Amino acid sequence: MMANILILIGIITMSLTFWVVSMTASSYYDNLRPVSPWRWMFSVIVPLIITSHALKNKSLDYSGAIGALLVGIILTVANFSFFSALLTFFVSSSKLTKWKAEAKKRLDAEYQEGGQRNWLQVFCNGGIPTEIALLYMIENGPGEIAINFSKQYTASWMCLSLLGALACSSGDTWASEVGSVASKRQPRLITTWEKVPIGTNGGVTFVGLVASILGGTVVGLAYLLTQFMFVEDLGLSPPQWPIVLYGAVAGFLGSILDSYLGATMQYSGFDEDSGMVINHITPNAKHISGKPILDNNAVNLFSTILIALLLPGITWPMWPRKLTI
């Protein structure tokens, strides 16, 4: 009981300190809006509860929990839509990682109990969104905005960039976790379309590709629903429904890009001793595809970077504009 009280006092003190800092910064920089202590408190308490629960359920190890807490706080302070997209990605991916765990243990030599993620995995999936969130706060200040390239081009670009990165990670995770155990057909290597063993980097299935679209869609839907709740001038802005479609496209393209990088720059070999696909060279492993240049974390990182950089620029010419009379 006393420990919980001390933690609560610490959170309140931290929130008030951040509020004073934001008030001081806003007095020196006119374009920065102060962050209310209530927003600070929500941005600390909620990610702390979520990461503590994830640590208890073995979805994160200790280093991953610290990294996830930092990512969660920054994204929540910046924009509640960022938070809801991140939360949807994390919760859905954690659930799917544990889905049919026994079957995955027999297929994946590196499968961890509970799908525990460490700080490096958190960084590779959440590092780019965190950086974008910080740039968003510098450009626009904390708060929710509608996607409107006519009035807020840079901030809208950053919102789509962050959403694309999270949807990319979600789509790739959904494709891997669902396709590996739900598909009744053998995967095909994305570069040659040859049949490969389950677990091969760059192997794709129809079920996995559909799952990648759904993974990106749920992240986009969470972002959109939060827009409806917190953006005040949404009726005066362009239609926001393309956010869901954007998420679906980012999830699908992210999965395709991740599979291509995995097939070409990540080693896959069949270990005759264990009867599983492995990601490192051993004397008894038969080469399937790829070169030992990147590991899985690096592939995830490069995929999110490319989607975050390229997809908003491709999208903005087609994004709906509000007609002015």
C-alpha positions in Angstrom: 0.0 0.0 0.0 2.8 2.4 1.0 4.7 1.6 -2.2 1.6 2.4 -4.3 1.2 5.8 -2.5 4.8 6.6 -3.1 4.6 5.8 -6.8 1.4 8.0 -7.1 3.2 10.9 -5.3 6.2 10.4 -7.7 3.9 10.4 -10.7 2.1 13.6 -9.6 5.4 15.3 -8.8 6.8 14.3 -12.2 3.7 15.5 -14.0 3.8 18.9 -12.2 7.5 19.2 -13.0 6.9 18.5 -16.7 4.1 21.0 -16.7 6.4 23.8 -15.2 9.0 23.0 -17.8 6.5 23.2 -20.6 5.1 26.5 -19.3 8.6 27.9 -19.1 9.4 26.7 -22.6 6.2 28.2 -24.0 7.0 31.6 -22.6 10.2 31.6 -24.6 8.9 30.1 -27.8 5.5 31.4 -29.0 4.8 28.4 -31.2 4.9 26.0 -28.3 1.7 25.4 -26.4 2.0 24.5 -22.7 1.0 21.0 -21.7 -1.6 20.7 -18.9 -0.6 18.8 -15.8 -3.6 16.5 -16.4 -2.2 15.5 -19.8 1.2 14.9 -18.3 -0.4 12.7 -15.6 -2.4 10.7 -18.1 0.6 10.3 -20.3 2.7 8.9 -17.4 0.1 6.8 -15.5 -1.6 5.0 -18.5 1.7 3.9 -20.2 3.0 2.8 -16.8 0.0 0.7 -16.1 0.2 -0.9 -19.6 3.9 -1.7 -19.4 3.6 -3.1 -15.9 0.8 -5.4 -17.1 2.9 -6.4 -20.2 5.9 -7.1 -18.0 3.7 -9.3 -15.7 2.3 -11.2 -18.7 5.8 -11.7 -20.2 5.0 -9.6 -23.3 8.1 -7.5 -22.4 11.2 -8.1 -20.4 12.6 -5.4 -18.1 14.6 -3.6 -20.7 11.7 -3.7 -23.1 9.3 -2.4 -20.4 11.5 0.6 -19.8 11.8 1.3 -23.6 8.1 0.8 -24.1 7.3 3.2 -21.2 9.5 5.9 -22.7 7.9 5.4 -26.2 4.4 5.4 -24.7 4.9 8.6 -22.7 6.2 10.6 -25.6 3.5 9.5 -28.1 0.8 10.1 -25.5 1.9 13.6 -24.7 2.3 14.4 -28.4 -1.1 13.2 -29.6 -3.8 10.9 -28.2 -4.3 9.5 -31.7 -0.6 8.4 -31.6 -1.2 6.7 -28.3 -4.3 4.8 -29.5 -2.5 3.6 -32.6 0.5 2.5 -30.6 -1.8 0.7 -28.0 -3.7 -1.1 -30.7 -0.5 -2.3 -32.4 1.0 -3.4 -29.1 -2.0 -5.2 -27.6 -3.0 -6.9 -30.9 0.5 -8.0 -31.7 1.1 -9.3 -28.2 -2.1 -11.4 -28.3 -1.3 -12.8 -31.7 2.3 -13.7 -30.6 0.8 -15.9 -27.9 -1.9 -17.3 -30.2 -1.2 -21.0 -30.9 2.1 -20.7 -29.0 2.7 -24.5 -28.9 2.5 -24.7 -32.7 5.0 -21.8 -33.1 7.4 -23.4 -30.7 7.7 -26.4 -33.1 8.3 -24.1 -36.0 10.5 -21.3 -34.7 13.8 -22.1 -33.1 14.0 -18.6 -31.6 10.5 -18.4 -30.2 10.4 -16.9 -26.7 7.8 -17.8 -24.0 5.1 -15.1 -24.1 6.8 -13.5 -27.1 8.9 -11.3 -24.7 10.2 -8.2 -26.5 13.4 -6.5 -25.3 14.6 -2.9 -25.6 16.1 -3.5 -29.1 12.8 -4.9 -30.5 10.9 -2.0 -28.9 13.4 0.5 -30.4 13.2 -1.0 -33.9 9.4 -0.9 -33.9 8.9 2.3 -31.8 12.0 4.3 -32.3 10.9 6.0 -35.6 7.4 6.8 -34.2 9.0 8.3 -31.1 11.3 10.5 -33.2 8.4 11.7 -35.4 6.3 12.4 -32.3 9.1 14.7 -30.9 9.4 16.5 -34.2 5.6 16.8 -34.3 5.6 18.5 -30.9 8.4 20.9 -32.0 6.4 21.8 -35.1 2.9 21.8 -33.8 3.0 21.4 -30.1 1.1 18.7 -28.2 -2.4 18.1 -29.2 -4.7 16.4 -31.7 -5.2 17.8 -35.3 -7.1 16.7 -38.4 -5.1 15.6 -41.4 -5.3 18.7 -43.5 -2.5 19.3 -46.0 -3.9 22.6 -47.1 -3.6 24.3 -43.6 -1.1 22.1 -41.7 1.1 20.4 -44.3 4.1 19.5 -42.2 2.1 18.4 -39.1 -0.2 16.3 -41.3 2.7 14.8 -43.1 4.2 13.8 -39.7 0.9 12.3 -38.5 0.7 10.1 -41.6 4.4 9.2 -41.3 4.0 8.1 -37.7 0.7 6.2 -38.5 2.5 4.5 -41.5 5.3 3.3 -39.3 3.0 1.8 -36.7 0.7 0.3 -39.3 3.8 -1.2 -41.1 5.0 -2.9 -37.9 1.5 -4.1 -37.1 0.9 -5.5 -40.6 4.2 -7.3 -40.6 3.6 -8.8 -37.1 0.1 -9.9 -38.0 1.3 -11.5 -41.2 4.1 -13.4 -39.4 2.0 -14.5 -36.4 -1.1 -15.5 -38.3 0.3 -16.7 -41.6 2.8 -19.1 -40.0 0.1 -21.2 -38.2 -3.2 -20.4 -40.0 -2.2 -21.0 -43.6 -2.8 -24.4 -45.0 -0.5 -23.8 -47.9 3.3 -23.8 -47.9 4.8 -20.3 -48.0 6.4 -19.0 -51.2 9.6 -16.9 -51.3 8.6 -13.4 -52.4 11.6 -13.0 -54.8 11.4 -16.3 -56.7 7.9 -17.6 -55.8 9.4 -21.0 -54.9 7.9 -23.0 -52.1 9.9 -22.7 -48.8 9.6 -24.1 -45.3 7.5 -22.3 -42.8 9.5 -19.7 -40.9 11.7 -18.8 -43.9 12.5 -15.0 -44.0 10.7 -13.6 -47.0 8.1 -16.4 -47.2 4.6 -15.2 -47.9 1.1 -16.7 -47.9 -2.3 -15.5 -48.9 -3.5 -15.7 -45.3 -0.5 -13.7 -44.1 -1.0 -11.0 -46.7 -4.7 -10.6 -45.7 -3.6 -10.5 -42.1 -1.1 -7.7 -42.9 -4.0 -5.6 -44.3 -6.1 -6.3 -41.3 -3.2 -5.4 -39.0 -2.7 -2.0 -40.6 -6.5 -1.4 -40.8 -7.1 -1.8 -37.0 -4.3 0.7 -36.3 -5.7 3.2 -38.7 -9.2 2.6 -37.3 -8.0 3.3 -33.8 -6.3 6.5 -35.0 -9.5 7.6 -36.7 -11.8 6.9 -33.7 -9.5 9.0 -31.5 -9.8 11.8 -34.0 -13.5 11.8 -33.7 -13.2 12.0 -29.9 -10.6 14.7 -29.5 -10.4 16.9 -32.6 -12.7 19.9 -32.2 -12.8 21.3 -35.7 -13.2 18.0 -37.5 -16.3 19.1 -39.3 -14.4 22.0 -40.9 -11.6 19.7 -42.1 -11.3 17.4 -45.1 -12.8 13.9 -44.7 -10.7 11.7 -42.3 -11.9 8.3 -43.4 -8.9 7.7 -45.7 -6.9 7.2 -42.5 -8.2 3.7 -42.2 -7.4 3.0 -45.9 -3.9 4.5 -45.4 -3.3 2.2 -42.4 -4.4 -0.9 -44.5 -2.0 0.1 -47.3 0.9 0.8 -44.9 0.3 -2.6 -43.3 0.3 -4.4 -46.6 3.3 -2.6 -48.1 5.2 -2.9 -44.9 4.7 -6.6 -44.9 5.8 -6.9 -48.5 8.9 -4.7 -48.0 9.8 -6.6 -44.8 9.5 -9.9 -46.7 11.6 -8.6 -49.6 14.4 -7.4 -47.3 14.2 -10.7 -45.4 14.5 -12.8 -48.5 17.5 -10.9 -49.8 19.4 -9.6 -46.8 18.6 -12.0 -44.0 20.0 -15.5 -43.9 17.6 -18.4 -43.8 18.7 -22.0 -43.5 17.2 -25.3 -42.7 18.9 -27.0 -39.7 18.8 -30.8 -40.2 19.4 -31.4 -36.5 16.4 -29.5 -35.2 14.2 -29.7 -38.3 13.6 -25.9 -38.1 14.5 -22.8 -40.1 17.3 -20.8 -38.5 18.6 -17.3 -39.1 22.4 -18.0 -38.6 24.9 -20.1 -40.5 25.8 -23.5 -38.9 27.7 -26.5 -40.3 24.5 -28.6 -40.5 22.3 -25.9 -42.0 21.2 -26.0 -45.6 20.9 -22.5 -47.2 17.4 -21.5 -48.3 17.7 -17.8 -49.1 19.2 -14.5 -48.3 22.6 -13.3 -47.2 23.7 -12.7 -43.5 23.6 -8.9 -43.7 20.7 -7.9 -41.5 18.9 -9.6 -38.6 15.2 -9.5 -38.0 15.3 -6.3 -35.9 17.3 -4.4 -38.6 14.8 -5.6 -41.2 11.9 -4.3 -39.1 13.7 -1.0 -38.6 14.5 -0.4 -42.3 10.9 -1.3 -43.2 9.4 1.3 -40.8 11.9 3.9 -42.0 11.1 3.5 -45.6 7.3 3.4 -45.1 7.4 6.5 -42.8 9.5 8.4 -45.3 7.9 7.4 -48.6 4.2 6.7 -48.1 3.1 10.2 -46.9 4.7 11.8 -50.0 3.0 9.3 -52.2 -0.4 9.9 -50.5 -0.7 13.6 -50.1 -1.5 14.5 -53.7 -4.5 12.1 -53.5 -5.6 13.1 -50.0 -9.1 14.8 -50.0 -9.1 18.6 -49.8 -11.8 20.7 -48.1 -13.7 22.6 -50.7 -13.9 26.4 -50.0 -16.8 28.4 -51.4 
